[in-house]
Amino acid sequence: MTIQEAVSILMLSPFYFKMSPAERRKLVQEYCDFFNKLAIPQNEPDTSKN
């Protein structure tokens, strides 16, 4: 997820605009990190093929 995509989603919340710019920046970074961790499959062995 890009920063622009994250901001466009987070801007839907009224709480986003009550945050300071530093808090927003941290939130966007955490959101992107969390999304990318879930969206990118980890290199784990597939044990379901047995």
Rosetta blueprint (number, residue, H / E / L):
1 M L
2 T L
3 I H
4 Q H
5 E H
6 A H
7 V H
8 S H
9 I H
10 L H
11 M L
12 L L
13 S L
14 P H
15 F H
16 Y H
17 F H
18 K H
19 M L
20 S L
21 P H
22 A H
23 E H
24 R H
25 R H
26 K H
27 L H
28 V H
29 Q H
30 E H
31 Y H
32 C H
33 D H
34 F H
35 F H
36 N H
37 K H
38 L H
39 A H
40 I L
41 P L
42 Q L
43 N L
44 E L
45 P L
46 D L
47 T H
48 S H
49 K H
50 N L
